[in-house]
Amino acid sequence: MAFAAFGIFQPTASYAMSSPTAALSWLDRNVWKKIVITGNRQLGLHLDSVSGDSSAFQSLTYFGQGGKTFTDIGQMSVNGQNVLGLFNFNLQFADSRYQDPLSSRFSLDFHRKGFAFDAGDITGTLASGNQFLSFSRQLWGVQVKVIKGRTFLAMLHSVAHGSTQTFSFQGNGSSGPYYLRDSQIIPDSVKVQVDGQQLTFPNDYTVDSVVGAINFTNRIIPATSTIIVSYESMAVNSSDGSIDGLASTYDLGKLGEIGFGIARQTMPGANSLSTVDDRYQGYGDPSTPYFLQYIPLASAPIIIRVDGVIQSPNIDYYFSPSNPVVFYFKRYVPSTSTIDVFYTPQPTSNLNGNRTDYGFNYQLNFGKQGKDGLVNYSQAWSTMSSPTQPLSGLARGLTGNYRYKDYNFIANLSDIPDGFVGIQSASFLRNAQDTMLGVNYRHKAVNWGINTDNSYIATRTSDSSGNLTFVHTRSVQDTGFVTMHGAGDSTWSLKDSEQSSFQSSGSSHANIADLSFSKPMGKLNMILDLNRTAGYGPIESATSLTQGSILSNAISLRSSFDAGKGFSVGMNSSLSQNDIGGQSTPGEDFSLNASYRTKNNRLNVVTAYDSSNSGQLATLGSFLNGTSAGYNGNGFSGGYSGASPYSNGFNAGGTNLHRLSNVITYNANQRLNLSANLALTNQSGTDSSNSSAVGLGLSGVYDLHNNQSISLSLDQNNVAFPSSGSYSNSTAIALNLIGSPKGPWNYSVGLSALLSQGGTFAQSSLQWQLHCRNRVHRNQALIFDLSTGNVFQYQPQSTLNFALGYEYQLFKNVALIGRYHIQNVINLDPTITTGAYAARGLDFELDFNFGY
């Protein structure tokens, strides 16, 4: 066998079976006990008769799959670890209701004695040591790596799941969130730089991968600073074609290591555009945003239904003018309402030709046992076929470092011409001639370093015909820092950076100085940061580009205090004064949180206050310091291109927010739990609903014994929209009784009411539901469901749902269910033509339930 030649797989005596009983025991130990199944799955056969709005029936039945004869609903995972002592695998089965590309996955891996085989959903890499062939992508394919003696070999054949982006934008004087205009981001792929300095996750920033946003955890980003973000996102209507590669390295011993590699990325074929259905339960408060999974295609329609009724744009809802994935309702939408958004995702493929890269690299380690330093030379040839403008180029790079006692010297020289293209990946590589030199010193309590970076950068732009042009920028950055650790774990840190650029929009210069002090004092931890940025350069506003001066001074304080006995306090605060182009405005970020918990956990109180003032900073304009040159689409990734070569058209915006929230939970005794919450919110700015809201909630759960409980909740929500003069006042009440007492019965009874005021669009409702299940035999049960509801005032409706079913337990985790159902939805407003239907039918379901 080929595997046996590499010593990967050798039969052993343990595979011999002395008897059928021994064989079954061996299978149980090495196969069945190595596999874990979780989740649930329903395979359904539906025989329905529908009259009226069939689209509304589809939206509200079978979790959005109404009208289909066969349905497949649920999620299930099959995970195997060290099966047969050889391999691992993972299968995730998901239905296609939301078409989330991350929900259905398969992976199989086999790692043994220098041989690694990965198939299915993999993280594809070519670890050749060549910086121009280095990439990391989420792929569907096969990857093989072999280490035999001094030889390393890697092979990859795959199809890309999505696309990569690297783009830049200015800070807005806050810590975030900064929306990236892409949803379904792969969290591990996100990389962030601020003013050319790479940050670390999660110490410096966090990622909301579903929404597509980043938040900075320990700083505000002033309007004078440039943020660069690189990431990979999933796609629905496009992929980035196939990615194939072959790489090999050979260890020459004391003579170093030599490597060769080839990689190819092809454009995807023509894809038919498909729609997706994003599904939500109502968020209540109309100031709360809803986020689509993907950027919608602007030329395709968006249809939003609430409980089957089509909503009117800019009357019932509106999209954020600055973020195409964010929308708001103009009225209170209770959690009992189902929202469906049907739209066509925007294709995200940003390839403009097939790419092929050939690489060679050589690395030499030197010093004692090869640990004192290294030199690495990388070289790659690239070609990109294109019907409009084919490209080619030869990239070369030399990196090295040398450690002498407490000093570490580093150098990086690279020449990446305008026409060079690489395999797309989340990275900060760009087409540039770059020279970086630095030295770092670390001894006991002192650490200092200086470095200089001089780059001649190409920024690519394209016209409507796809023809590329290149605009060049010279950027120079000199940085020095020192960190000192004193007595009592105190730390001082000083960093100073000089940035200069010479670009088509004008030259710029900025000095950025940061001073930080941290010290624990008993139960108090404190970090103080001071920042000053001063300089001049091109300033871009919404309508013009001018040359002007910039000055920003900021101070921030982060502290936490553990008082003991269940009480703790945390505070983050920052103040800034910003002057850009002669216009001046302050910025602020302040958050305070306190919590108290009694020793017996009967009482828990959490209070938080947040205040941010960054909306005005966005009006000052963007300071173009040259740090962002060469991104927003280059030879290594896509990006967001704007109308000019120095701007990407992306405005991070700014929001003013004031919010106070209090949550109290009280366990009165073993049977009664009470909770109360109060939230006061005032927000305005680019990515907000520009509203003032007051929310109050009270709830309680009482244990009636014998596995029965009753719960009651009351929520009052008042929202005003000062810019339009409109308002929404709502009161929601819910009463629920659930139980599974000893005996054959279990049940749930629910009653909910919504009372709303707020002009033309106020909605009130009254709904109740009953569910009963009677176990008539050890493995048989009867099921009864009945619910009715009425919506009053705006878009009034009357609904009736009835179902009678029979369940037969085939096995421990598998049941067969038959059900007869009747549904009737009537519009009480004759002018509304959608949402009403009548349906009846038979359902047969095979239910697999393995828990979670």
N, C-alpha and C positions, 0 to 999 in steps of 0.2 A: 504493500500500500504506500501511496505517496506520503500520507501523514506519518506512517511509521518510519519513513526515511528521515524525517525531521525529529523523530523521537516524540511525536505529539500524542499518539494513541497507541498503547500497547495492551493487547488482551491480557487479562490476569486470571488466576484460578478462581477469583471470586465470582466470575461469570458462570462457572459451572454449577448446574442445578442437580442436586442428588435426588430430588423427588418433586412432584407437583406442589406439595405443601411448602417446600423450601422455596420453590420458584415464586409462589404467591407471596410469601413472606418477604422475599427479596424485592419484588415489585412494590409492595406496600411501603417498605423502608426507603427505596431509592427513587420511586416515581410518585405514588399517590400522596405520601406525606410531604413531598417536596413542592406540591402544587396547592395554591390557595386561590379560591374563587370568591369574589365579592361582588355586590351589586344586585340589581334586579333587571328583568327583561320581560316584556309582554309582547307575544306574537298574536296578532288579532286578525280575525276574519269578520267583516262587517257587511251586513245586508241591510241597506238603508233606503228609505223613500223620503225624498226631500222636496218641498215646494217653497218658493220664495227666494230669498237671497242665499244662494248656495255658498257664496264666498264667506258669508257670516257663519254659516254652519261649519264650514271648513276651519275657520279661525277659532271657534269656541268648542269644538268637539275633538276628542282623541288627542288632546294637547297640540292642536293646530294641524292635525292630519285628517280632519273630517272630510268625507267624500271618497276616501280611499277604501278599496275593498280589502286590501291587506295592509296592516300597519306593523311597525317594528319600533317599539317605544322602550326607552330605558337605557341604562348604562351598566356594563358588566366588565369586570377585569379578571383575567386569568394570569396568575403570576407563578412562575416556577424558578426555584433557586437550587442550583447544584443538582439538577435532575440527572440521574444515572451517574452522578459524580463528575459530569462533564460540562454541562452547559446551563445557561440561564435564559429565560424568555419572559416576555410580557405582552399580553394582548389586551387591548382596551376596545370594547365594542360599544358604539354609540349610535343612536338613531340620527337621522338626517334632518330633524326638525329645524335646527338652527345652523346646520352646515358649518360647525366649528371645526376647522382643520386639525385642531389639537386634541379633539375628543376621541377620535378613532385612531389607534396607534398599534403597531406591532414591532417588536424587536426581539432579536435572537442573537445571543453572543456565546462564543466558545473561546476561552482563554486557557492555554495550557503550554508550558515549557517553551516559551519564546514564540508561540503562535497565537494570534488573536484574530478572530473572525467575528464581524458584526454585520447584521443584516436587518433590513426593515427601516424603521425610523432611527436614524443615526445622526451623530454629530460628526460630519465629514471633515477630515484634516489631512494635510500632507506634511508630516513633520520631517522636512528635509534639511532644516537649518538655513534655508534660503529665504530671506525676508521678503522677496518678491513673489515667492510661491506659497507663502504662508497665508492660510485662510481657515476659517472655522464657520461651517454652515449647517443648518438643520436640513437634512436631506433624506430622500427615500432611495435606498440602494444597498450596495454591498461594499464593505471595506475589509481588507485583509492586511495584516502586518505580521512580518516574520523577522525574528532575530536569530541568526545562526552564526555563532562565532563572532567575527568582527563585522559581519554584514547585516544591514538593516534594509528591509524592503517593504514598501507600502503601496497598495493598489486600491483604487477607488473607482466605482462606477455607480452613478446616481442621477436622480432627478431632484431639482431644487423645489422646496416647498413655497418659498416666498421671495422677498427682495430685501436688499440692504439699503440703508440711507445714512448719509453723513451730511449734516447741515448745521448752520450757525444762526444765532439770533442774539439780541441784546437782553440783558437783565431788565427787570422792571422794578427793582428796589424791594423785592420781597423774596421769601424763601420758596415760593411756589404756591400752587402747582403750575408747572410749565407744560402745556399740552403740546404733543409732538405731531399732531395731525395724522397719526396712524394709530389704530387700535390693534389688539391681538399681537402685541410685541412680545418677543421671546425675552424673558427677564434676564437670563444669563448673558445675553448678547449686548446689553446696554453699556456703553462707555461714554464718559463725560469729561470734558475739559472746560476750565474757566481761565480765560486769559493765557492759554497755552499750557496750563498746568493740569495734568491728569489727576482726577479725583478717584477715591476708592469707594466701593459699595460694600456694606451699607453705612460705613462710618460717615461719609460725606453726603450721600443722597440715597433716596429710596425710589422704587419704581412701582407704578400702578400699571401692570402689563395689559390688563383688559381695557382700561380706558385709554392708555397711551399717555402717561404723564410722569414727570419726575418732580420730587420735592427735595430741597436741600435741607439737611438735618442740622447743620451747625453754622450757617451763615446766610446772610441776605446777599443777593447778587445785584449790585447797583446798576443803574442805567448806563454807566460808563464801561461796564465789563461785557465781554463776549463769551457766550456759552456755545460750545460745540458738542453735539450729541451724535453718536453713531450707534446704530442698532439694526437688528433684523426683525422683520415683521412677516406674519403669515399672509397668505393671499387666497382669494376664492376664484376670481375670474382670470388669473394669470399665474404663471410660474416663471422662473428664470431659466427654463430649459434644462439641459443636462449638464452635469459637471463630472468629468472623468480625469483621473490623474494616475501617474506612476512616479515614484520617487525611491531613490536608493542612496545609502551612505555606506562608506567603508572606512573602518578605523585603521589608520596606518601606524598606530602606536605612537612613538615619540615624534613621528613626522606629521602628525595631525590627523584630520578626518576630511574626506572628500565626499561630495554629494552631487547627484544629478537628479533632475526631475522634469516632468512635462505635465502640463495641466491644460484642459480644454473646457470652455464653457460655451454652450450653443444657445441660440435664441429659441424661445418656445415657438411652437407652431400656432396656427390660428386657433383661438379659443372662442367658443360661443359664450355669450354673456348670460349668466344665470342670476336669478334673484335670490335673496335670502329673507328670512323672516326672523327679526329680532323680537323677542317676546318678553313682556314685563308684567308684573302686577303693579297697580298704581302706587306711586310714591307719596300720595297725599298732597302735602304742601306744594303749591304751584311754583314756589321759588326753587325747588329741587330739580337739578338737571337730569335728563336721561341721556345716555351715551350709546350711540350705535357701535356695533362691532367693527365696522369698516367705513372708510370714506365713501359716501354715495357718489355714483356717477352723475355729474351735474345735468347731463342731457337726458337722463332717464327719470320717469316719474317716481315719486315717493307716496305711498298710500299708508296712512295711519288709521287703524280702527280701534275704537274703544268699545268693548263688548259687542263687536260686530258692526258698529255704526262707523261709517267713513267720516273722518274729521277733516275740517276745512283749514288749509294753511293760513296763518296770520289771523285767523279768527278763533279756532280752538287751540292752536299750537303755533310755535314759531321756532326757527333755527337760529342759533347764535350767528351773528354776522361775521365773527372772526374765527369760528371753528365749525367746520361742516359736519362734525359727528355729534354735536351737542344740540339738544332741543328741549323746549319747555312747554308745558301745558299752561293755559291761562285760567284754569279752574282747579279746584281740589279733585283729585282722582283717587278714590279709596282703594285700599289694598285688595278688596273683593273684585275689582274691575280688572279685566284682561286687556292688555294693550299689545297690538301686533303692528309692526312696522315692516312693510314690504318694500324693498328697494334693490337696486342693482349696484353692487360694489364696484368701485373704480378699479380698473386693471392697474396693477402696480409694477408690471415689468418695466425696467428702465434700460434694458440692453438695446443697443443699436447696431449689433453685429456679432458674429461668432468670434470668440477670442481663443487664442492659443499662445501659451507661454512655455518656453524652454529655459531651464535654469541650470546653473553650475555654481557650486560654492565650495570653499575650502576654509577649514578652521584649524588653528594651531593653538594649543594650550602650552604654556611655558611656566617656568619657575619650579619650585620644589613640588615634585609629584604633579606638575601641571596645574597647580592651584593658585598661582600668583597672578596669572593674567591670561588673556586670550586675544586672538586676532581672527576676525571672520571676514572673508571676502565673498560677496554674493553678486551674481550677474544673471540677467535674464533677458531673453529676446521675446518680443511680443508682436503679434499681428492681430488685427481686427478687420474682418471683411465687412464691407458696408456698401450698399448701392449708391450712396451719396458721397461718402468720404472715407475710404479705408485708411487705417492708421497702422503705424509700426514704430517700434523704438527699441533701443538697447538701454536697459537700466543697470547701473552699477552701484554697489555700496560697500563701504569698509567700516566695520565697527571694531572697537577694541577697548579693553579695560586692563588696568594694571594696579595691583595692590602692593604698596610698599609700607610696611609697618602700619601706622594708623591712617595712611592716606590711600585713597582710591581714585585713580585717574581714568576718565572715560572719554571716548572720542567716537564720533559718528560722521562719516562723510558719505554723501549719496548724490547721485546724478540720475534723476528720473525725468527723461525728456517729455515734451508735450504730447508726443504720439504714443507713449507707452500706456498699455492697458493691462490690468491684472485681473485675476479671478475675484469677483466681487465678494467683499467681506466687511463686517463691521470693524473698522479700524480708522486710524488717523493718518494713514499714508496718503500722500498727494503728489502730484507731478511738480517736482521742485529740484533745484540744486541746493543742497543743504550742507552746512558745516556746523557741527555742534561739538564743543570742547568743554570739559568740566573736571573739577577736582572736589573731593569730599574728604573731610577729616572727622574721625570719631575717636575720642579717647575719654574714658570714664564719663564725666558729667557734661562734656562739651562735644557738640557736633556742629560743624560749619561746612559750607560749600559755596562754590561759585561756578557758574557756567555761562557760556555765550552761545547763541544760536543765530546763524546768518543764513537766510533763505532767499532764493530767487524763485518765485512761485508762479505757476501758470494756472489761471482760472479759465475754464472753458465755458463758452456760451454757444448756443445754436439758434439759427433762425427758423422760420416756419417750414423751410424745406429740409431741415436737418443738417445744414452745413455748419461746421464747427469753426469757431474763431477762438483765439487765445489771447487773454489780457494778462500782462505780467506785473508782479508786485515784488518789491524788495522789502523784506521784513527782517529786522534785527532785534534780538531780545537778550539782554544781559541781566542775570539774576544772581543775587547773593543772599545767604541766609545763615543764621547762627541760632542754635538752641542750647540752653543751659539748664541743667537740673540741679536745683538747690536743696537746702535742708527741708525736711518735712514734705518731701515729694512735690515741692513747688517746681514749676517749669516756666522759663522765659523763652520766647521765640521771636526773632526779628527777621523779616524778609523784605527785600527791596528789589524791584524789577524796573528796568528801563526798556521801553518798547518804542521802536521807531519803524515807520513804514513809508514807502514811496510808491504810490499807486496812481492809477489813472484819475481817480477822484480827488487827488491832492495828497500831499505828505502829512504825516501825523507823528506825534510824539506824546508819550505818556509815562509818568513815573507812578508806580504803584508800591506803596509801603504798607506792610502789615506788622503790627505788634500784638503779641498774645501772651497772656499770663494766666496760669492755672495753679490752684492750690487747694488741697483738702484741709479743712479746719474742723476736725472732729467729725460731727455728723453733717457738716456743710461742705459741699463741693462747689467750686466756683471757677469759671473760665471767663476772662475778659479779653476782648478783641478790639483793636483800634485799626482803622483803615483810612488811608488818604490816597486819592488818585488825582493827579493834576496833569494837564497837557493841552494840546491843541490838535485840530485835524478836521477832516470833513464830517459834517453832521447832517444826517438825512432825516427830514421830516416827511410828513405825508404828502407834501406838495413840492419840496425843493431840496437842493443839496447845497449847503453853504460851508465855508471854512470858519471855524470858531474855536473858542477855548472851552475847556471842561475842568470842573473842580468838584470833587466829592469827598466829604468827610463822614465817616461812619463809626459808631461805637456800638458794641453788642456785649451783652452779659448773659451768660447761661449759668444757672445754679440749681442745685437740688438740696433739700434738707430733710433728713429722716429724724423726726422728733421722737420716735419710739412710741410704744403703746398704740400702734396702728395708725399713726398720723404722719403724713409726708406731704411735702410741698415741692413743686418744681416751677422754674420760671425761665423763660427765654425772652430777651428784649433787645431791640436794636433801634437806633436813631441815626438818621443820615440827613445831610444837607447837600443838595445837588444843584450845581450851576452848569448848564449846558447852553452854549451860544448866547450867553447874556440873560437867559431865563433861569429863575431859581425857584425851587420848591422843596419842601422837606419830605422825608419818607420815614415810616415807622413800622415796626413789627413787634408785637408784644403778645406773649401768651403766659398764662398763669394757671396752674392746675393744683388742686389740693384734694387729698383723699383721706378718709377716716374709716377705720373698720374696728368694731369692737372685738374683744378677744374671743368671744363665743360666736362671732360672725353673724350675730342677729341683726346688726345695723351696719350698713355700708353707705357712705356718702361720697360722691365724686362731684367736684365743682371745677369748671374750666372757663376761662375767659380768654378770648382771642381778639386782637385788634391789629389791623394791617391797613396802611395808607400808602398804596403804591399806584393808584389810578392816575394821579396827576403826573407821576414820573414818566408815564408812557407818552405824554404830550410834549415832552422836551425834545424828542428826537433821538436817533441812534448815533452813537459815536463810533465811526468806522476806523478802528485802530489797526487794521491790517492783519490781525490775528486770524480772522476768518477766511482770509484769501485762500483760494484753491480748494475749498470745500463746496458744498451745495451742488454736487455732481462732479466727479472727476474720473480718473482712470481706474479707480478702485471701488467706487460705490456710486449710487444715485444720490439725489438731493432735491431740494426745492429751489428752482431758479426763478428769479424775479425779472423785472423789466430791464435791469441794468447789470453790468458785470460785477458791481460791488455790492449788490443787494440780492437777497433771496426772496424778497416779497413776504417774508414771514414776520409777523408782529406778535411778540410774546404778550403784548398788552399789559394791563395792570388792573388790579381790583382793590377796592376799599371795602374792608370787612370789619364789623364789630359784632361779636357773638358771645353770649353768656349762656352757659348750660349747667344744669344741676340735675343729678340723678340720685335718688334715694331709694334704697331697698331695705325692707324691714321684715324679718322673720318673727312674727308675733309669737308663734309657737310652732310645734311640729306640723300643724295642720293649716295655718294661715300665713300666706306670704303677700306682702303689700309693696307697691312701688309707686313712685311719683317722679315726674320729670318736668322741667321747665326750660325752655330755650327762647332766647331773645336774639334776633339776627337782623342786622342791617347791612346790605351789600350793594355795591355799585361798581361799574367798571366794564372792562372789555369782555371777560368771560364770566358773566354773572347775569342774574335775572333782574338786577336793579330794583330791589324790593326791601321792604321791612316786614319782618314776620315775628309773631308771638305764638309759641306753641306750649300747651300744657297738657300733660297726660297723667291719668290715675288708673291704676289697675290692681287687681287682687285675685289670688287663687286660693280656694278653700278645699281641703281634702275631706271628702264625705265618707272616707273609709271604704273598705272592700273594693279598692281600685276604681273609685269614682271621685270626680272633682268637678267643681263649678268655678268659672272665671268670669270676671266682669272688667271691662275697660272703658274709659271715657277719655276722648282726646278732643281738645279745643284748639283750633288753628285759625289765626287771623293774619292775613297777608295784604299789604298795601303796595301799590306800584306808583310811586310819586310822579314818575315821568309821564304816565298816561292818565293819572287820576282814578284808576280802577282799583278794586279791592276784592278780596275773597275771604269770607268768614264761614267756617265750617265746624260742626260738632259731630263727632263720630262715636257711636255707642255699640259695643259688642258684648253679647252674653252667650256663653258656651257651657254646655253640660256634657261631659264625656264619661264613659264608664265601661269597664269590662269585669263586672262582678263574677263571683263564683257561680257557676251554672252555664247554661248554653248561650246566654245573651251577651252582646256588647253593643254599644250605641253611642251616638253623638247627636246633640241637638244644638243648633246655633241660631241666634237672632242678632241682626245688625241693622243699624239705622244711621243715616247721614242726613244732617240738616244743614243746608248751605244758603248763604246770601252772597250777593256780589253781582248786581247788574243782570244783564241778559243771559249770562252763561252759568248762573248758579244751578246746581243740581242737588236734589234730595232723593233719598232712596230708603226703602224698607225691604229687607230680605230675611228669609228664614229657611233652614234646611234640617232634614232629619235623615239619619243613617242608622239602620238596624241590621244586625247579623245574628242569626240563630243557628247554632251548631246542632243539627238534627241527628247527627251520627258522629262517630269518632273522626271520620274523614270527609264529612259532608256538611254543607251549610246552606241556608237560604239568606239572600241579601235583599234589602229593601232600601231604596233611596227616593226622597221626595224633597223638592225645593221650589220655592216661589219667590218672586221679587218684583218690585215696582219702582221705577224711576220717575220722579216728578220734575216739573219745571222744564229745564232745558233738555232736549232730546228724550222725551218721556217714553218709557217702554214698560211692558208687562211680560214676565217670563214664567214658564212652568217647566219643570224637569221631573220625570218620573222614571224609575228603573226597578225591575224585579229580576233577581238573578239566582243562579244555583252554582255552588262551588263544590268540586270534587278533588280531594287531595290525592294526587297520583302517587307521589313520593314525598319525602320529608321536605324538599325544597321546590317541588313542582306541583302546580294545581291547574285544573281545567275549569274555566268559568264560562257559563252561558248566561246571557242577559237580554231581556227585552226592554226597550226604552222608548219614551215619548218625550219630545221637546217641542215647545211652542213659544215663540217670541213675537210679540205684537207691538208695532209702533203706535203710540197714542197721539203722535203728531202727524197728520196726513201729509205734511210737506216733506217728511223724511222718507226716502225711498230705499235706504239700505239698513241692514241689521235685522230685518224681520224674516222669520222662516218657520215652517212647521216640519217636523221630522219624526219618523218612527222607524224602528228596525230591530234586528237581532244581531247580537255580538257574541262571538266565540273567541275566548282568549286562553292562551297557554302561558301561565305566569311562572317565571323562574325567580325565586327570591332567596338570595344568599346573604342578605344583610350587608353591613358596611363595616 
